[in-house]
Amino acid sequence: MASAERLLMNEFKALSKETWTNIELINDNVYEWSVALIVLNPDSLYYGGYFKAKMTFPKNYPFSPPDFKFVRPLYHPNVYSDGRLCISILHAPGDDEMSGETAAERWSPVQRVESVLISVLSLLDDAEVSSPANVDAGVMLRKNPEQYKAMVKKDLDISKGDIPAGYVMPTHESAFQTKKDDGDFDMSWEDSDADESFGGSDSDEELDFDEDLSDSDEAMDEDDEDEEEDKKK
């Protein structure tokens, strides 16, 4: 298996366990993914959305960026009418004098699919209106934000029609909690759960350390008693 295929398959397996995306290979081709972004931020205008996209990867991945395209184009300043995105992380590596983008902003071989998807989710609520792909959406966002919100709501409602039959949509409350019987971590912030989720190794060490201290204290007490007895004699 080529290194690109091996890397993509490893990334695919890892992302398949995430609750904020639902991914599948298209025709069992590791270079073509069907991706659904699930917005779990309750403060987002897009919360509860199921936004389908297609990702296509080059044969020399990760040295060149993947292609990302929404199946249903969103009315958004940084989404073109064909569903493609205007986002730095998907641009070829290196500085670009024309756009003013630095290499640090653009794709690099250290980036991964997860980096792209998280960047897209961030872009939805943090549009870059200075260089919009959709000029009308950029103008509406600046001058008539309420009308823009109505357009987002329309896209949100349409996206829910793409939720597969039988698929249980996660919520922000359930998103990052995994089943313990799957052998994964339970990321609850409660102390008791935190101890259990990380195998209890730290707590076991602390317990052993406390027992050592207790044994040491008892030994010191016995020595003190022996000294007192010797003095009395």
N, C-alpha and C positions, 0 to 999 in steps of 0.2 A: 504494500500500500504506500502510495506517495506520501511525503511528509505533510503536504497540504490536506490531503484526505484524512490522514490520521489526526491532525490538529482539529479539523472541522468536526470530525466525529466525536472527539473528546469534548469539544465545546457544546456540541449538540446534546450529548448525554447530560452534561452539567446543567444546561439551561432547561432541559426537559423536566427537571425537578423543581424549577422555580414556579411560584404561583402567579407572578405578574406577567407572564407570557405563556402562550400556547403555541408550540412549534411542531412542524411535521416536515419530513423530506418530501419533495415533489418527485414522484415516480422513482422513489428510492435513490435519488441523485443527491449526493452529499453536497454538491455545489449549488443546489437550488432548494431554498427553504420557504415554506409557507409560515409566516409569522403573524401572530396576533398580539398586539400590545394591549394590556389590561391596565387601565388607570386606577390605582388604588389610593391615591392621595385624596382624602375627602374634601380638601380645600380647593381642588382643581375643578375648573369648568368642565373638564372632560371625565370627571369621576364616574366610574361604572361603565365606561366605554370599552368596546371590544373592536379594536382597529386593526383590520387585516392588511398585511403587506407581503411583498415577495422580496426575498433577498437572493442575489446571485453573486457567487464568489468567483474570482479569477483563479486560473490554474496555479498562479504563483503566490496565492495567499499564504502568509499575511504581508507580503512585500507590496502588494497593491490593495486598495480598499475594495470592499464589496459594494454592490449596487443595491439601493433600498428604494422601494416604490410602494406607496399605498395602493391597495386594490381599489378603494373608493377615495378619490382625492378629497382632502379636507379643505374647507375654506379657511385658509391660514396664510399669514404673510410670507411664510417660508416654504410653502408647498406649491409646486407648479401644478398647472391644470391637468397634467398627465399623472400626478401622484408622486412625482419625484421630489426630493428635498433639496433645499439650498442650505447646507449645513457643513461647516468646516471639516468635521471629522471624516466626511466621506470624500474629501478632495485629496488628490494625489499628494504623496509626501513632498516635503521641501517648502521653502519660502516662495511666496508668489507676490512679486512686485505689483502686478496689475490689481489684485484685490486687496493687497496690504496684509494678507494673512501670513503669519509666521509658521515655521515648521512645527512649533509646539501646539498650534491650534489644529493642524491638519492631521491626516492619517499618518501613522507610523507603524512599523512591524510589531511594536509592543502593544498596540491596540487589539481588542478582541471584539467579538460579536456583542458581548454584554455591554461593552463600552458604547457601542453604536446605539443599542436599544435604549440604554439609560439616557444618552444624549438626546435622542428623539423625544422621549417622554418629557425631559426637561424643556425642550424647545416648544412643546405644545403650549405651555403656560408662560413661557418666557421668550416671546417672539422677538426676532431681530428685525425691526422695521426700517432700519437705515438702508438696507439693501434687500428689499423684498423680492421674492419670486412672484408674488401676487400683489401687485401695486394697489388694487382696489381694496383688498383685505387689509393691507397696511394702513391705508387712509381711513378706512372705517374704524379700525382699532383705535387710532389716535383721535378721530373727530366724533365718532358716534359709538362709544364702547357698549352701550346697551343694545344697539342693533347688532353689533359684532357678537355679543353674548347669545343673541337669538339665533344667529347663524351657527354658532358652536353647538347650541342645544339641538338644532336640526341634525347636524352631523352625528351628534351623540345618539340621538334616537334611532337614526338609520343604522348606526354601527351595531346596535343591539340585535338587529335582525340577522346578523351574521354569527351570533352565538350558536354553536352546534347543538343539536338536539341532545338532551341528556347531560350537557356540560354544566357543571355547577360553578357559577361565577363566584370567585372569592370576594371578600369585603376587606376593608382596611383592618377590621378586628381580627379576621381569621387568616389573613394573607401570610403572615410570617410564623404561624404556628404549624409545626409538622407533627405527624403522628409518631408517638414514641415507639409503637410496635414496628415501624418501618426502619428503626435503628438510627433515625436522624435526630438532630438536636431539637429540643423544645426551647425556643428562644424567648420564653416568658421571662419577664423581669422580676417575678417573685423569687425571693431568696431560696425557698425550698425547691422550686422547680429548677432554678439555676444550678443548685448543687447537684441535682439528679442529672441534668442535661449534660453536664461536663464530666460524667462518670464518677464523680465523687473523689477523684484522685487528690485534689488539694485538701479536701476535708479529711481524708484518710491520713495524709501526711501530718496535718495539724493535730489529729487525734493521737498519732504515734508520738509526736513531739510533746504534747501535753502529758502523755503517759510517762515519757522519759523524765520530764520535769518532776512529776509526782513521785516517781521512784527515787529520784535524786533527793528530793525534799525529805522523804521518809528516811533515807540513809543518813542524811545530815542530822535529823532529829535523834536517831539511835546513837550516833557518835556523841552528840551533846549529852545524852543521858549517861553514857559510859563514862564520860569525863566527870560528870557530877558524882557518880558513884565512887570513882577513884579519889576525888577530893575528900569525900566523907571518910574514906578509909584512912 
